[in-house]
Amino acid sequence: MRRFILAFTFILFGTCVSIFGQVDNLQVTDFQLRENVTSAIKLLDNHQAKFIKREVDSDLNQGVTLSYECKLQGYKKVNLSLMVDNDDILRSVIVDIPAKENWQQIKSIYDRCKTVFIEYFGEQNPFTVENFAATAITDQQKVESLGKGTSIVSVMFTKDGNTLFMAAGKSNVFIRYADIDWTTMRYEKRSQSYIDEYDEEKVGHLKFKGLPINGSLDTYVEKLVDYGMTLISKRGMIAELIGEFAGVMDCKIVVASSGIDKTVYKVAAFFPVDDNWEDLINNYKIFQSRLQRKYGEPVYEESNFKNKECLDDDSKIQSLRLGNCNYFSVYEADNGDVELGLFYDKIEGPRVRFLYTDKINEWKKQKNAMDEL
C-alpha cells in the first residue's frame, strides 16, 4: 500500500510539474513591446520574479529601468531589466544569464537559447557572427578572448519591428530584445549627446602622418601634398594620392569626407601590392607590433582562414582574394581607432592596409546620415 501511495505521489508530482512547468518557462519573447509596462510586471509577478531596483534614465532622460531576478529561458537567477519610456511603454528587455567561466557551459546556454529563438523568429532570419581569434584554441583561451573582445559569438534576429541580439561573454550570455524604432531614437540622442559633450580642444582628432583628421577635403589634401604626396584623383567625397607612409614608398592613400562641407573623417593607407604571402604576413606582424606599442593591446583581432586546408602560400593568397581569410586588428585611442589588416584589391591584388577613423567626425557623419532618413 505504501509503495502504491509513493508511486501515486511521484506520478502526481510529475504531472503537476508537467502541467505547471510553463509557469517557470518564461521566455524573453513573451514580453509585449510597445505596450504598457503593467502587463510585463504582471507577467513577472505570475512567475514569482524578485524585484531588485528602479533606476531613472538620467543619461538621456528617456524613462526608467526596472530590474528583476527571475527564472527565464529555463535558467534560475537570471538578471532581467525592463526599459520603460516616459509614457510607461515597454521598449526593451535586457537579460543577463550568468555562467561559470567555462566555454562548454556558456556554449550550451547560448545554443539552447538560439534554438528557441530560431523557432520564434524563423530559420532564415538570424544574422550570426561567430569568430574566434587564432590564439583562442583551448576552451580556456576562448573564454579569455571573449572577455578581451578579441573573439565574438553573437546572433541577431528581427521580426515585427523588434530586434533580438544575443552574445556570449566571458561569464554570461547577454540578450537584448528591443523595439527597433526606439533603439534607433536612443542611438540618435546618444550620438548628439556625445557630439555636444565632446571636447575637441582637449581630446583633439586622430592623426595620420601627424596631421589631425579634420577640416575640408581640399585643405587636407593640400597638406598631404605639402608632405610630398602626389594627388592622383579627387571625385566627390573621395581623394586618392600616392606617396610615402611609415617608411614605405609608393603607398596608395585614400581620404574620405562627408557632409556639405566635405569634412574629412577617415584615411586609408595601402602598402604596394605584394603577391608573396610570407612578405605580406611579415609586414603585418611588424606593424602590428608597432601599433601595439603605441596604442596598447588591440580591442578586437582576427587571424584565421575559413578553409582550414590553406597550408601553402598560394592557397592563402587565394583565400584572401575570395574573402575567406580574416587578418586584422583594431586599436583604440580616445579620439578614434586604427585598423591594420590584409586586404585584397580586386583590380590590383593583395596589400597591407591601415585604416584611420576619427571618432568625432565619424559620429557627425553618422548623425548627418540619420538626419537625412
SULUR-V776272 format. One record per run of one state. SS is the DSSP state (2 for helix, 1 for strand, 0 for the rest). FROM is the first residue (numbers start at 1). LEN is the number of residues. If there is no record, write none. Layout:
BEGIN
SS_FROM_LEN / SS_FROM_LEN
END
This chain:
BEGIN
0_1_1 / 2_2_22 / 0_24_4 / 2_28_3 / 0_31_5 / 1_36_1 / 2_37_10 / 0_47_3 / 1_50_7 / 0_57_7 / 1_64_9 / 0_73_2 / 1_75_10 / 0_85_4 / 1_89_10 / 0_99_4 / 2_103_19 / 0_122_5 / 1_127_5 / 0_132_7 / 2_139_10 / 0_149_3 / 1_152_8 / 0_160_2 / 1_162_7 / 0_169_3 / 1_172_8 / 2_180_18 / 0_198_2 / 2_200_4 / 0_204_3 / 1_207_2 / 0_209_2 / 1_211_2 / 0_213_3 / 1_216_1 / 2_217_10 / 0_227_3 / 1_230_6 / 0_236_2 / 1_238_8 / 0_246_2 / 1_248_11 / 0_259_4 / 1_263_8 / 0_271_6 / 2_277_19 / 0_296_4 / 1_300_6 / 0_306_7 / 2_313_9 / 0_322_3 / 1_325_9 / 0_334_2 / 1_336_10 / 0_346_3 / 1_349_10 / 2_359_14 / 0_373_1
END
